[in-house]
Amino acid sequence: MRKQKIYFPNLNGLRFIAAFLVIIHHIEQIKSRFKIENYWGEGGIAFIGIIGKLGVVLFFVLSGFLITYLLLAEEHSFKKINIRQFYMRRILRIWPLYFLIIVLAFFVLPNFEIFTYPGFGKDIIYSNLLWKLLLYAIFFPNLVITLFGIVPYASHTWSIGTEEQFYLIWPVLIKYLKKYRILLMLTIIVTYLAFKFFLQTSFANYLPYKDVISSFWNTFPIDCMAIGGLYSILLFQKSKLLKYLLRNDLFYFSICLVTLFMIKGVYIPYIHYEFYSVLFGLIILNFSANNKIKISLENKALNYLGNISYGLYIYHPIGIVLAISISILIGFNTNWLLYPLSLLLTIIIAGLSYKYFENWFLKYKKRFSSILSGSK
């Protein structure tokens, strides 16, 4: 039986943009650890400070939008959502690369001086080793940073843990709350924000392990995914609201506002990531379904980079450190070398990984897919 395929244009390009924002953020952060002149931290550039997390938030909104739409399409075509197959698809896509970078971060890279972060030798990495490995193994990397500090080459996987926690509950919610899905999205958003505000009050001081709970909650922005899911439901249901949302003027305004605010490093108190998520969602929605817009991210280069964006995200610290090591070796520590070299090395590593490692698992993923998505 020929499988149904869903393809939203421009979203591969957005995946690459999200990964690129994270890479820029971490280039400056890692430069600071190697005591190279940088724009990180106090006295740095506000833009650098906010774009990393916003790149991750863009990934989250994309996930909420795409996963929700695919689940709704599966239900519409086959009258049910197969949760087991959903989990298998996510396992085959996420787990191989996730566990590979954990193995590399703990057992391979620390053995090579070229990959050693200043101040993060084996003694630091291997302290509380069993607890760290356990938390990574059960997909709670977002707690490792809080409890034990950073682990070079692995700490950025906190967002992968967040995605896995989201994937665990999302198909269940979508499957069993059929009549109230828009209300469900709004409830998730409001509940998340309400608890976030509560954690900032003095009443939260009576909570046991308040700091751990607060740290976890701040790295579990399921409301950003719900914002993506809300736009997805409106699109799938062909809501009357679409005539107000699928508009060229709103699309261009959203892009200009996001770009301006990010360049200026604008932080929105209390609803920072939610504010940007609403704008990201509008951009995603219009890129996906508004055929009147004049901007296109549809080209071979961006489609390829979007396809390997998971690898770009996972491997980019390795590419950055290699670029820094090369620049130190040749005595040319300039951004004109570090930025293109970091990106080039990351693309090469991610491309090889996608072709020779990830694809082996992805070919099995299709066996558990009633609705296909991805490349054109």
C-alpha positions in Angstrom: 0.0 0.0 0.0 1.3 3.4 -1.0 2.0 5.5 2.1 0.6 9.0 2.5 3.3 11.6 2.5 3.1 15.1 4.1 5.6 17.7 3.2 5.7 21.3 4.5 7.9 23.6 2.5 10.6 25.7 4.0 10.8 23.9 7.4 14.1 22.2 6.6 15.5 25.6 6.1 14.1 26.7 9.5 15.7 23.7 11.1 19.1 24.7 9.8 18.5 28.3 11.0 17.7 27.0 14.5 20.8 24.9 14.5 22.9 27.8 13.2 21.7 30.1 16.0 22.8 27.5 18.6 26.2 27.1 16.9 26.9 30.9 17.0 26.0 31.0 20.6 28.3 28.1 21.5 31.2 29.3 19.4 31.4 32.4 21.7 30.8 30.4 24.8 33.5 27.8 24.0 35.9 30.6 23.0 35.5 32.1 26.4 36.4 28.7 28.0 39.6 28.6 25.9 40.4 32.2 27.0 40.1 33.5 23.4 38.7 37.0 22.8 34.9 36.6 22.7 31.5 38.3 22.9 30.2 36.0 25.7 28.8 36.9 29.1 29.1 40.2 30.9 30.4 42.9 28.6 29.5 40.7 25.6 26.8 41.1 23.0 23.2 40.6 24.2 22.3 38.9 20.8 24.9 36.2 21.5 23.4 35.6 25.0 19.8 34.9 23.9 20.1 33.2 20.5 21.2 29.8 21.7 18.1 29.1 23.8 15.9 30.7 21.2 17.3 28.4 18.5 16.3 25.5 20.7 12.9 27.0 21.3 12.5 27.3 17.5 13.2 23.5 17.4 10.6 23.0 20.1 7.9 24.9 18.3 8.7 23.1 15.0 8.4 19.8 16.9 5.1 20.7 18.4 3.8 21.8 15.0 5.0 18.8 13.0 4.4 16.0 15.5 0.8 17.2 16.3 0.0 17.5 12.6 1.3 14.1 11.8 -0.6 12.5 14.6 -3.8 14.2 13.5 -3.2 13.1 9.9 -2.7 9.5 11.0 -5.9 9.6 13.0 -7.8 11.0 10.1 -6.5 8.5 7.6 -6.5 5.3 9.8 -9.1 6.2 12.4 -6.6 5.8 15.2 -3.2 6.8 16.5 -0.7 4.0 16.9 1.3 5.0 20.0 3.7 2.0 19.8 4.7 2.9 16.3 5.1 6.5 17.2 7.5 5.6 20.0 9.5 3.3 17.6 9.8 6.1 15.1 11.2 8.5 17.7 13.5 5.8 19.1 15.0 5.1 15.7 15.5 8.8 15.0 16.7 10.1 18.3 18.3 7.4 20.3 21.3 6.3 18.1 22.8 9.8 17.8 22.0 10.7 21.4 23.6 7.7 22.9 26.6 7.9 20.5 27.4 11.4 21.7 27.1 10.3 25.4 29.6 7.5 24.8 31.9 9.9 23.0 31.6 12.6 25.7 32.4 10.2 28.6 34.6 7.4 27.1 36.3 8.7 24.0 36.9 12.4 23.8 38.3 12.8 27.3 41.2 10.6 26.2 42.4 13.1 23.6 44.1 16.3 24.8 42.9 18.2 21.7 39.3 17.8 22.9 39.8 18.7 26.6 38.1 21.8 27.8 40.3 23.9 30.1 39.3 23.0 33.6 37.3 19.9 32.6 39.7 17.0 32.8 38.8 13.4 33.5 38.6 14.1 37.3 35.7 16.5 36.7 33.9 14.5 34.0 34.1 11.2 36.0 33.0 12.6 39.3 29.6 11.2 40.2 29.9 9.2 37.0 27.2 6.6 37.7 24.6 9.2 38.6 25.4 11.2 35.5 25.2 8.1 33.2 21.9 7.1 34.9 20.3 10.5 34.2 21.5 10.5 30.7 20.3 6.9 30.2 16.8 7.7 31.3 16.7 11.0 29.3 17.0 13.5 32.1 20.2 15.3 30.9 18.5 18.6 31.9 19.1 17.5 35.6 22.7 16.7 35.1 23.7 20.3 34.7 21.8 21.3 37.8 23.0 18.6 40.1 26.6 18.0 38.8 27.6 20.7 36.4 28.3 20.6 32.7 29.8 17.7 30.8 31.7 18.9 27.7 30.1 17.6 24.5 27.1 16.2 26.3 25.4 19.1 28.2 23.7 20.5 25.2 21.7 17.3 25.0 19.4 18.7 27.7 17.1 19.7 24.9 17.1 16.2 23.5 15.9 15.0 27.0 13.2 17.7 26.9 12.1 16.4 23.4 12.0 12.8 24.7 9.9 13.8 27.7 7.5 15.6 25.3 7.3 12.7 23.0 6.5 10.4 25.9 3.2 12.1 26.7 2.2 13.9 23.5 0.6 11.0 21.5 -1.3 9.9 24.6 -2.8 13.4 25.1 -3.6 13.8 21.4 -5.2 10.3 21.1 -7.4 10.4 24.2 -8.5 14.1 24.2 -10.1 14.3 20.8 -12.8 16.9 21.4 -10.9 19.4 23.4 -7.5 19.7 21.7 -7.4 23.4 21.3 -8.4 23.7 25.0 -5.8 21.2 25.8 -3.0 23.3 24.2 -4.2 26.4 25.9 -4.4 24.6 29.3 -0.9 23.3 28.9 0.4 26.8 28.1 -1.5 28.4 31.0 -0.6 25.7 33.5 3.1 25.7 32.6 3.3 29.5 33.0 1.3 29.4 36.3 3.7 26.9 37.8 6.7 28.8 36.5 5.4 32.0 38.2 4.7 30.1 41.4 8.3 28.9 41.5 9.4 32.5 41.5 7.3 33.4 44.6 8.2 33.0 48.3 5.5 30.3 48.6 7.7 28.0 46.5 10.4 28.1 49.2 8.5 25.4 51.1 8.8 23.0 48.3 11.4 20.2 48.9 14.2 20.4 46.3 12.8 23.6 45.0 16.0 24.5 43.1 16.0 21.1 41.3 12.3 21.4 40.4 12.8 25.0 39.2 15.8 24.1 37.1 13.9 21.2 35.5 10.8 23.3 34.8 12.9 25.9 33.1 14.3 23.3 30.8 11.0 21.7 30.1 9.1 24.4 28.1 6.3 22.1 27.0 4.2 25.3 26.5 6.4 26.3 23.6 5.7 22.9 22.0 2.0 23.4 22.8 2.1 26.7 21.0 3.4 24.9 17.9 0.7 22.3 18.4 -2.0 24.9 18.6 -1.0 26.4 15.2 -1.0 22.8 13.9 -4.5 22.0 15.1 -5.8 25.3 13.6 -4.3 24.4 10.3 -5.5 20.8 10.3 -9.0 21.8 11.2 -9.0 24.6 8.7 -10.1 27.0 11.4 -11.7 30.2 10.5 -8.9 31.9 12.4 -6.5 31.0 9.5 -7.8 34.0 7.5 -6.3 36.2 10.2 -3.1 34.1 10.6 -2.2 33.2 7.0 -1.4 36.8 6.0 1.6 38.2 4.2 1.6 41.4 6.4 1.6 39.3 9.6 4.2 37.0 8.3 6.6 39.8 7.3 5.9 41.7 10.5 6.7 38.6 12.6 10.0 38.0 10.8 11.0 41.6 11.1 10.1 41.8 14.8 11.9 38.5 15.7 15.0 39.6 13.8 15.0 43.0 15.4 14.4 41.8 18.9 17.0 39.0 18.6 19.7 41.4 17.2 18.9 43.8 20.0 19.0 41.0 22.6 15.5 41.9 23.8 14.4 39.8 26.8 10.7 39.7 27.6 10.1 39.4 31.4 8.1 36.3 32.5 7.0 35.2 29.0 10.3 35.5 27.1 10.2 32.1 25.3 6.5 32.1 25.0 6.6 35.5 23.3 9.1 34.3 20.7 7.3 31.0 20.3 4.1 32.8 19.2 6.1 34.6 16.6 8.0 31.5 15.6 4.7 29.7 15.2 3.3 32.4 12.9 6.4 32.1 10.8 6.2 28.3 10.6 2.5 28.4 9.8 2.9 30.8 7.0 6.0 29.1 5.6 4.0 25.9 5.6 0.6 26.9 4.2 0.8 30.5 2.8 1.6 30.2 -0.9 1.5 33.9 -1.4 4.6 34.8 0.5 7.7 35.8 -1.5 10.4 34.4 0.8 11.4 30.8 0.1 13.9 28.5 2.0 13.4 25.8 -0.6 16.7 25.0 -2.2 19.0 22.0 -2.3 21.6 23.5 0.2 19.1 24.4 2.9 17.1 21.2 2.4 20.3 19.1 2.9 21.4 21.2 5.9 17.9 20.8 7.4 18.0 17.0 6.9 21.3 16.8 8.9 20.2 19.5 11.4 20.0 16.9 14.2 23.6 16.0 13.6 24.6 19.6 13.3 23.1 20.2 16.8 24.7 17.1 18.3 28.2 17.4 16.8 28.7 21.1 16.7 30.8 21.4 20.0 33.3 18.9 18.5 33.5 21.0 15.3 34.0 24.2 17.3 36.8 22.7 19.5 38.5 21.3 16.4 38.4 24.7 14.7 39.7 26.4 17.9 42.5 23.9 18.1 43.5 24.4 14.5 43.4 28.2 14.9 45.6 28.0 18.0 48.0 25.7 16.2 48.5 28.1 13.2 48.3 31.2 15.5 45.3 32.8 13.8 42.5 33.2 16.3 40.2 35.3 14.3 36.4 35.0 13.7 37.1 35.1 10.0 38.6 31.6 10.4 36.8 30.2 13.5 33.2 30.7 12.3 33.5 29.3 8.8 35.8 26.5 9.9 33.5 25.6 12.9 30.5 25.4 10.6 32.4 23.5 7.8 33.8 20.9 10.2 30.4 20.4 11.8 28.7 20.0 8.5 31.3 17.4 7.4 30.9 15.4 10.6 27.1 15.6 10.6 26.9 14.7 6.9 29.1 11.6 7.3 27.1 10.6 10.4 23.8 11.0 8.5 25.0 9.0 5.5 26.9 6.2 7.2 25.3 6.0 10.7 21.8 7.6 11.1 20.5 6.4 7.7 20.9 2.8 8.8 18.3 3.4 11.5 16.1 5.7 9.4 15.5 3.0 6.8 13.8 1.0 9.6 11.9 4.0 10.8 9.8 3.9 7.7 8.5 0.5 8.6 6.7 2.1 11.6 5.4 5.1 9.6 1.9 5.2 8.2 2.3 8.9 7.3 5.7 9.8 5.8 7.3 13.2 6.3 10.6 14.9 5.7 12.4 15.7 2.5 10.5 16.7 -0.6 
